[in-house]
Amino acid sequence: MMKKRCSWPMTLCWGLITVAISGCSGVTEKITNLWSSPNAVKEIAVVAEPTANQNSATALDIVFVYENELVKQLPDTGPKWFQARAQWQQQYPQQFEWVSLQIPPGQQVKQVTLPDCASDAQYIVGFANYLTEQGQYPFNLTPLKQVQIRLQADRIEVIDKTMN
């Protein structure tokens, strides 16, 4: 009588399942990451209050960065981003992309159209061309799922609607 042998892929599979079930978070995380997105963002909405950006339309870019090395090179304010945006596009045409919006006070975008590869982005950041300094700082959207960006008179508030 011949003894049935498992093939090595099947043995490996069962071994990984056993380790994952046993609570080894490092292996479990690596296995999970094979099928999951590096960011949590599923949808983005924008609401501009009637007094947003001191009653001025707001230029807003949501930037999807696909290479971690570029994150450290991003500008530290919205105005710097808008000034360097064309240069970034020229230098790194495949490593990032962005969605540009122009939002007048009192208006909203119920659902921002995300790029096709948005789920592959390593980092998602928003830049606004605000008149006041408090509204000029970039905001990280990467860990959020259902994002609502609220443009206020002198600053930006970012809310994860799944937390409410």
Sequence and secondary structure as in RCSB ss.txt:
>XXXX:A:sequence
MMKKRCSWPMTLCWGLITVAISGCSGVTEKITNLWSSPNAVKEIAVVAEPTANQNSATALDIVFVYENELVKQLP
DTGPKWFQARAQWQQQYPQQFEWVSLQIPPGQQVKQVTLPDCASDAQYIVGFANYLTEQGQYPFNLTPLKQVQIR
LQADRIEVIDKTMN
>XXXX:A:secstr
       HHHHHHHHHHHHHHTT HHHHHHHHHHHS SS   EEEEEE TTHHHHS EEEEEEEE  HHHHTTS 
SSHHHHHHHHHHHHHH TTTEEEEEEEE TT EESS    TTGGG SEEEEEE  SSGGG S EE TT SEEEEE
E SS EEEEEGGG 
